[in-house]
Amino acid sequence: MLTLNLETAWAEFLNFVKTKQSVVEYTNWLAPIRVLKSTEKGIVLSVPNIFVQEYLLENYTKELANFFTPNNDGSLPLFFIIEEPDEQTVTVEEPAADVPTEKDTVFDLRLNRNYTFEDFIEGPSNQFVKSAAIGVAMRPGKTYNPLFIHGGVGLGKTHLLHSIGHFIHQNNKKLKIQCITTEGFINDLVEHLKSKSIDQMKRFYRTLDVLLVDDIQFLEGRGNFEEEFSQTFEALINQGKQIVITSDKPPSQLRLSERLTARMEWGLVANIGVPDLETRVAIVQHKAEKKGMTIPSSIAFFIAEHIFSNVRQLEGAINRLGAYCRMCGMDVTQELVEKTLGEMLQFVPKKRITVDSILKSVASMFNVRVNDLKSTSRTKEIAFPRQVAMYLAKELINESLVKLASSFGGKTHSTLLHSWTKIKKQMENDDKLKRQIVMTKQNLEI
């Protein structure tokens, strides 16, 4: 294996990935990887942290195998060295009198130790914003500045904010970081005004390397405080220092000055949405595992189906359930969940289910056409989704088998009964099928 070919293969792989990824994904995950050297055994790559290495191997192992010949044991000839980029360690030294001690800075951080990137469960609703947050944490002041994260209550904005703080502090000990709520900033300003030490506060905030601000919406209607924050914002941005802000709504919907709103929209504005069912299930299982609890998959799905507004409620539910199980010495069952979490569970009113609505939902889940499900096609790609639809029709619609079967292109009642029996039995050992049926039911708004 020629070393020149390895480096050429890496360059070709990057060119290939550029056509598959968004600019944001490529900038955050692959652009930071550098080739250190090539040997007879393989190519040595420099990555800024373990996240980048894991992302590459988890998402592109199959594609990499097309560019790099796997070893006899199936492993790829890739070796990784974690190296902190030089630009992250460059800091501007300030006079000692103006700079808080490292001890003070660490104390002021007050980061939640549970809010790290490792503990943030990723899904379609938050994948983009997590990627942006990691990009900022890896290269503060160099990627998206400011980064503005907005979304509803309890969806993970504060979690990501603290994750950025943890990551930067762990990898850049010299950088001065402040993570504070908007209310905390206002209280800080009031205290310094009372003690006539406002200049000291200005020096502290305006010599930061990273400012993380939570819940900026609480600055609305507070003109004097907004002015001081705006000046701090301008000072840091002009120095190329990183600012990350969270809010319950985007900048354009905040009742703040036009100048500050425009500044906050200058960098990257990213929305964090409500997690889908599968992400909520993963969150339930992750939170339970951290508390030493064992929750059956079916129970995790039940909880995730009926607590869907925000992640904070899910975590509260697991805390309550765990406490009850420990005190009473009981295992987790659906009956216990309903008893313990009764007032937290949300039930969407049922709407009338029809065969047509089932066909549409199943067609969407399995990426086929409704007409195909009603056809006589016996190909596996069509026959199996049709059987799932028949199973759901028998389960959810109180009609005779003959009438239900006729809705599937004139099928017989025995065909429908056979499909129902087959799918019901297969669900006992097929978790993927079970999830697909749960999600199909959710689409029907049961």
C-alpha positions in Angstrom: 0.0 0.0 0.0 1.7 3.2 -1.2 1.7 6.1 1.3 1.0 8.6 -1.5 -2.1 6.6 -2.4 -3.4 6.9 1.2 -3.1 10.7 1.2 -4.7 10.9 -2.2 -7.5 8.6 -1.0 -8.2 10.9 1.9 -8.4 13.9 -0.3 -10.8 12.0 -2.7 -12.9 10.9 0.3 -13.2 14.6 1.5 -14.2 15.7 -2.0 -16.8 12.9 -2.0 -18.2 13.9 1.4 -18.5 17.6 0.4 -21.2 16.6 -2.1 -23.1 14.7 0.6 -22.9 17.1 3.6 -24.1 20.6 4.3 -21.5 23.3 4.7 -22.2 23.4 8.4 -21.6 19.7 8.9 -18.5 19.7 6.8 -17.0 22.7 8.6 -17.7 21.3 12.0 -16.8 17.7 11.6 -14.4 17.1 8.7 -12.6 20.3 8.0 -10.7 20.2 11.3 -9.2 16.8 10.5 -5.6 17.0 9.2 -3.3 14.4 7.7 -0.2 14.0 9.9 1.6 11.3 8.0 1.3 8.1 6.0 3.0 4.8 6.7 3.0 1.3 5.4 0.4 0.5 8.0 -2.0 3.3 7.3 -2.7 7.0 7.5 -2.4 9.0 10.7 -5.0 11.7 11.2 -5.1 14.6 13.6 -8.5 15.3 15.2 -9.2 18.2 17.6 -11.3 15.9 20.0 -12.8 12.5 20.4 -16.2 13.7 19.1 -14.8 14.3 15.6 -13.2 10.8 15.5 -16.4 9.1 16.6 -18.5 11.1 14.2 -16.2 10.1 11.3 -16.2 6.4 12.1 -19.9 6.2 13.1 -21.2 7.9 10.0 -18.7 7.1 7.2 -17.1 3.7 7.9 -18.8 2.2 4.8 -17.8 5.0 2.6 -14.2 5.0 4.0 -13.9 1.3 3.0 -14.5 2.3 -0.6 -11.4 4.6 -0.4 -9.1 2.7 2.0 -8.6 -1.1 1.7 -9.6 -2.7 5.0 -7.1 -4.8 6.9 -7.5 -8.6 7.2 -9.5 -8.2 10.4 -11.9 -5.7 8.7 -10.5 -2.6 10.4 -9.6 0.5 8.4 -6.0 1.6 8.0 -6.7 4.8 9.9 -5.0 6.0 13.1 -6.0 9.0 15.2 -4.1 11.5 17.3 -6.1 14.0 19.3 -4.3 17.4 19.0 -5.7 20.7 20.3 -5.6 23.2 17.4 -3.0 25.9 18.0 -5.4 28.8 17.4 -7.5 27.7 20.4 -4.7 28.2 22.8 -3.8 31.7 21.7 -5.0 34.3 24.3 -4.3 37.9 24.8 -2.6 38.6 28.2 -4.2 41.3 30.2 -2.7 43.3 33.1 -3.0 41.4 36.3 -5.1 44.1 38.0 -7.8 43.9 35.4 -8.1 40.1 35.1 -10.0 37.9 37.6 -8.0 35.0 39.0 -8.5 31.6 37.5 -10.1 30.5 40.7 -12.7 33.3 40.5 -13.4 32.5 36.8 -14.0 28.8 37.5 -16.3 29.7 40.5 -18.3 32.1 38.3 -18.9 29.5 35.7 -21.2 27.5 37.8 -21.9 24.9 35.1 -24.3 22.1 35.6 -22.1 19.0 35.6 -24.8 16.9 34.0 -25.1 19.3 31.0 -22.4 18.0 28.7 -22.4 17.0 25.0 -22.0 13.4 26.0 -25.3 13.5 27.9 -27.2 15.4 25.2 -29.4 12.9 23.2 -29.3 13.8 19.5 -32.3 13.5 17.2 -33.7 15.1 14.0 -35.1 18.1 15.9 -31.8 19.1 17.5 -29.1 17.6 15.3 -28.3 20.9 13.5 -28.1 23.0 16.6 -25.9 20.5 18.4 -23.6 20.4 15.4 -23.4 24.2 15.5 -22.7 24.2 19.3 -19.9 21.7 19.0 -18.4 23.8 16.1 -18.4 26.8 18.4 -16.9 24.9 21.3 -14.1 23.5 19.1 -13.2 26.9 17.6 -14.5 29.7 19.9 -14.8 33.0 18.1 -13.9 31.4 14.7 -17.0 29.6 13.6 -20.4 31.1 14.3 -20.4 34.3 16.2 -22.7 35.0 17.8 -24.5 31.7 18.0 -28.2 32.3 18.9 -30.2 29.2 20.0 -33.9 29.5 20.4 -36.8 27.1 21.2 -39.5 26.2 23.6 -39.2 25.5 27.3 -37.3 22.4 28.4 -35.9 21.4 25.0 -32.2 21.6 25.8 -31.1 25.1 25.2 -29.5 25.5 28.6 -28.0 22.0 28.3 -26.2 23.0 25.1 -25.1 26.3 26.5 -23.5 24.6 29.5 -22.0 21.9 27.2 -20.2 24.6 25.3 -18.9 26.0 28.5 -17.7 22.6 29.8 -16.0 21.7 26.5 -14.2 25.0 26.1 -13.0 25.1 29.7 -11.7 21.5 29.5 -9.8 22.1 26.3 -8.8 25.8 26.8 -7.8 26.4 30.4 -6.5 29.9 29.7 -9.7 31.2 28.2 -11.9 33.3 30.4 -15.5 32.1 30.3 -18.7 33.4 31.9 -22.0 31.5 31.8 -24.8 33.5 33.2 -28.6 34.0 33.0 -29.9 37.3 31.8 -31.4 37.8 35.2 -28.0 37.2 36.7 -26.4 39.8 34.4 -29.0 42.3 35.5 -28.5 41.5 39.2 -24.8 41.8 38.7 -25.2 45.2 37.2 -27.4 46.4 40.0 -25.0 45.3 42.7 -22.1 47.0 41.0 -24.1 50.2 40.6 -24.9 50.1 44.3 -21.3 49.6 45.3 -20.1 52.2 42.7 -17.9 49.6 41.1 -19.4 49.5 37.6 -16.0 50.0 36.0 -14.8 46.8 37.6 -17.8 44.9 36.1 -17.2 46.4 32.7 -13.5 45.3 32.8 -14.5 41.8 33.8 -17.2 41.3 31.1 -15.3 43.1 28.3 -12.1 41.1 28.8 -13.9 37.7 28.5 -13.0 35.2 25.8 -16.4 33.5 25.9 -19.8 34.9 27.1 -22.7 32.4 27.4 -26.0 34.1 28.1 -29.2 32.2 29.0 -32.8 33.5 28.4 -32.1 36.8 26.7 -35.9 37.4 26.5 -35.8 38.7 30.0 -34.0 41.7 28.8 -37.2 42.9 27.1 -38.5 46.2 28.5 -35.4 47.0 30.5 -33.9 49.7 28.4 -30.9 50.7 30.7 -29.8 47.1 31.2 -30.2 46.4 27.5 -27.9 49.4 26.7 -25.1 48.0 29.0 -25.5 44.5 27.6 -25.4 46.0 24.0 -22.1 47.8 24.8 -20.6 44.6 26.3 -21.8 42.6 23.2 -20.2 45.1 20.8 -17.0 45.1 22.7 -16.6 41.4 22.7 -17.7 40.9 19.1 -15.3 43.6 17.9 -12.5 41.7 19.6 -13.5 38.4 18.0 -14.6 36.9 21.3 -17.3 34.2 21.3 -20.9 34.9 22.4 -23.7 32.3 22.7 -27.2 33.4 23.5 -30.4 31.4 24.2 -34.0 32.5 24.0 -37.5 31.2 23.8 -38.0 32.9 20.5 -35.9 34.1 17.6 -34.2 37.6 17.6 -36.8 39.1 15.2 -39.6 38.4 17.7 -37.8 39.9 20.7 -38.9 43.4 21.8 -35.3 44.7 21.9 -33.5 47.5 20.0 -33.1 47.2 16.3 -29.4 47.4 16.7 -29.1 44.6 19.2 -31.5 42.4 17.2 -29.5 42.9 14.1 -26.3 42.0 15.9 -27.8 38.8 17.3 -28.9 37.8 13.8 -25.4 38.5 12.4 -24.0 35.1 13.2 -26.0 31.8 13.2 -29.6 31.6 14.5 -30.5 27.9 15.2 -33.8 26.5 16.3 -34.1 23.5 18.7 -37.4 21.7 18.2 -39.6 19.2 20.1 -38.0 15.8 20.0 -39.7 13.0 18.0 -40.9 9.8 19.6 -37.7 7.8 19.0 -35.5 10.6 20.4 -37.8 10.8 23.5 -37.5 7.0 24.0 -33.7 7.3 23.8 -33.9 10.1 26.4 -36.0 8.1 28.8 -33.7 5.1 28.5 -30.6 7.2 28.9 -31.9 9.1 32.0 -33.1 5.8 33.5 -29.7 4.1 32.9 -27.9 7.0 34.6 -30.1 6.5 37.7 -29.4 2.7 37.7 -33.0 1.9 36.6 -34.0 -0.8 34.2 -37.0 0.2 32.1 -38.4 -2.3 29.5 -38.6 -1.0 26.0 -42.4 -1.1 25.9 -42.6 1.0 29.1 -40.1 3.5 27.7 -42.2 3.9 24.6 -45.4 4.3 26.7 -43.7 7.1 28.8 -42.4 8.8 25.6 -45.7 8.6 23.9 -47.5 10.3 26.7 -45.0 12.9 27.8 -44.1 14.8 24.7 -44.0 18.5 25.4 -40.4 18.8 26.6 -37.3 17.0 27.8 -37.5 18.5 31.3 -40.8 16.8 31.9 -39.3 13.4 30.8 -36.4 13.8 33.2 -38.8 14.8 36.0 -40.9 11.7 35.3 -37.9 9.4 35.5 -36.8 11.0 38.8 -40.2 10.5 40.3 -40.5 6.9 39.0 -37.1 6.1 40.3 -37.8 7.5 43.8 -41.1 5.5 44.0 -39.5 2.3 42.9 -36.6 2.6 45.4 -38.8 3.4 48.3 -41.4 0.7 47.6 -38.9 -1.9 46.2 -41.0 -2.4 43.1 -40.1 -3.1 39.4 -41.2 -0.7 36.7 -44.5 -1.8 35.1 -47.0 0.1 33.0 -49.5 -0.1 35.8 -46.9 1.5 38.2 -46.1 4.2 35.6 -49.8 5.1 35.2 -50.2 5.3 39.0 -47.0 7.2 39.7 -47.0 9.6 36.7 -50.8 9.9 36.2 -51.1 13.7 36.2 -48.0 14.1 34.0 -49.3 11.8 31.2 -50.8 13.6 28.2 -53.5 11.8 26.1 -54.3 13.3 22.7 -58.1 13.0 22.1 -58.8 10.2 19.6 -60.1 11.0 16.2 -62.0 8.6 14.0 -59.7 6.1 12.3 -60.5 4.9 8.8 -58.8 2.4 6.5 -57.8 5.3 4.3 -56.1 7.1 7.1 -54.3 3.9 8.1 -53.2 3.3 4.5 -51.8 6.9 4.2 -49.9 6.5 7.5 -48.4 3.1 6.6 -47.5 4.3 3.1 -45.6 7.2 4.7 -43.8 5.0 7.2 -42.7 2.4 4.6 -42.2 4.9 1.8 -44.7 3.3 -0.6 -47.8 4.5 -2.4 -51.3 4.0 -1.2 -52.3 2.6 -4.6 -49.6 0.0 -4.2 -51.0 -1.2 -0.9 -54.4 -1.7 -2.6 -52.9 -3.4 -5.6 -52.3 -7.2 -6.2 -48.5 -6.8 -6.0 -46.9 -9.5 -3.9 -43.4 -8.1 -3.8 -41.9 -8.0 -0.3 -41.6 -4.2 -0.4 -45.4 -3.9 -0.9 -46.8 -7.1 0.7 -45.3 -6.5 4.2 -46.5 -2.9 4.6 -49.9 -4.1 3.4 -50.0 -6.7 6.1 -49.1 -4.0 8.7 -52.0 -1.9 7.5 -54.3 -4.9 7.8 -53.1 -5.6 11.3 -53.8 -2.0 12.3 -57.2 -2.0 10.6 -58.3 -5.0 12.7 -56.8 -3.5 15.9 -58.2 0.0 15.5 -61.5 -0.2 13.6 -64.6 -1.8 14.9 -65.9 -3.2 11.6 -66.4 -6.8 10.3 -63.4 -8.5 8.8 -65.2 -8.8 5.4 -65.8 -5.1 5.2 -62.2 -4.2 6.3 -60.7 -6.7 3.8 -62.7 -5.2 0.9 -61.1 -1.9 1.5 -57.7 -3.4 0.6 -58.5 -3.9 -3.1 -61.1 -6.6 -2.6 -59.0 -8.9 -0.3 -60.7 -11.7 1.6 -61.3 -11.7 5.3 -59.1 -14.8 5.6 -56.2 -12.8 4.1 -56.7 -10.0 6.6 -56.9 -12.4 9.5 -53.7 -14.2 8.3 -51.9 -10.8 8.1 -53.0 -9.8 11.6 -51.8 -13.1 13.1 -48.4 -12.8 11.3 -47.7 -9.2 12.3 -48.8 -9.8 15.9 -46.5 -12.8 16.3 -43.6 -11.0 14.6 -43.9 -8.0 16.9 -43.1 -10.2 19.9 -39.5 -10.5 18.7 -39.0 -7.6 16.3 -38.4 -4.3 18.2 -38.0 -2.4 14.9 -41.4 -3.4 13.7 -42.8 -2.6 17.1 -41.4 0.9 16.9 -42.7 1.4 13.4 -46.2 0.4 14.4 -46.1 2.7 17.5 -45.0 5.6 15.3 -47.7 4.8 12.7 -50.3 4.9 15.5 -48.9 8.2 16.7 -49.2 9.6 13.1 -52.9 8.6 13.3 -53.1 10.8 16.5 -54.5 8.0 18.6 
